[in-house]
């Protein structure tokens, strides 16, 4: 057991897309757990699009990461010291340890992982935050009904692929949007989407809208929104009356708006004339549903009925590069970093 | 009884704001009621912002008025001939008779008015379509709770003034937005708003946003949306987490978007980061609630607990001018035309 640890802090705020200089790797003293705390050696950490929002100083749904502070992240690893009665060395635990190879948190903020539930990385993806994000938005806001049509972008990502599989299981027509023919093939062959549109093959919203119209002959009833940009514009032209749009992200806009975005007036007109229900949410407000989610989805993951893909980068020092690539679609499946 | 009637038809579609040439007054033969139909001599007709939408050919929630077709409108008048068992000459009835001095419709499409419920013009406003629009959006989508803050624009209009009074009665803080100091005075003195902001005194959304921030020290929980434009932009900067936005109109955009509108990305960001529930609706989908609405609100109107203002133009031939003035806020209160 070493007496130092490594972590990556926010060195500066990005102007638009994050660059390497926004991050700094540091070596600091390993903390000792105080009463009630647990020290964990991180094995895998999660990279998720929401982290881009935390790098900006502007008001958001969560406090921004301060300059010099460890970047935020969920992570899983092994308990190496514990002053909390529920945790003992050797236990596996999930917590918000950040971009770091060790973490020390109050035991009540950790979740102990049962090795019988499969690889511990699933707690970062299909059975973790992205999984419940997909499940909650699809069910609670999407209000799906068999025979309806659902569209979701980032279709092979951890949220999109879960939304698609939940929707297929419920009897909906499911159309994905993804970047490139390989991801589109994955969406239909691995995740069972009825169709998948390559947004890179469509230069503007009008072209994408025409492709959606073809792929959704009965229109769109649910658009699970995680990207914004031209996909949103194209979708809004194809929504059915009384459609629902759960909004959990807008990755296309995390680095700023574009000149060719749909005018707000046109979007609002679609909301009004199609009687759309648009609702933003952040899953951290709905973790009271976690038990219900795991009880429903866990067995399906165990039985192979719900599939998932992981994209594992090696080494904490490579987290910034993996994160920047993820924001432009460079990964395939849930982005994870193997820390130790 | 004459054997001709007058009507105003759509002569051409407006490019932006409607102009006089878009309308044409015609004299045609008076129809004779067929079996099940009722012929009515119109006394008052309603002018409402939604009619602007019907003048455009683009897809909307309702079929556009065709060129040469009578402009759509609700109206009240006296039955002068009936081939429907529920109606007799001398009865007062409400129906979609259009911009015309007579109308002939199936009796099942009409509602007989009880003179005991006050002046028949109330069936066009406070106890009619605008009234139930306000009541439904406020309650069903707004989900108001005492102590919350509500903002509504066009505060002295038939919808805005009803929303404000319903909200005050329920214990909310109510802030109106209206055009000019006289309307603002009406909002606070006649309709009991806690405050009213003159949007004409604020040249851009930033200035209006600052005024809203001052008038809503606890933020905005419900924005009853009927205008769009810079008001929407200013409101979205002041919404509270879990806010609700019923969308029933966007009069500022009926003639087209503006260059200085808020970018869609910024609006979407507010929806996401504030967990907003935005929902468009048209009241014609919810007329099953009409009985409930009248039972609740009718007695309050009768008792003077809910106040209303009417702005009556004289003569069918003046309907186009009154309509064009209404779209730019030239009226005060429910716009009605006295037809005969």
Interface residues (C-beta under 8 A of the other chain):
Chain A: X53 X59 X60 X61 X228 X229 X232 X233 X241 X247 X248 X249 X250 X253 X256 X257 X258 X261 X262 X263 X264 X265 X266 X267 X268 X269 X271 X272 X273 X274 X275 X276 X277 X278 X279 X280 X281 X282 X285
Chain B: X53 X59 X60 X61 X228 X229 X232 X233 X241 X247 X248 X249 X250 X253 X256 X257 X258 X261 X262 X263 X264 X265 X266 X267 X268 X269 X271 X272 X273 X274 X275 X276 X277 X278 X279 X280 X281 X282 X285
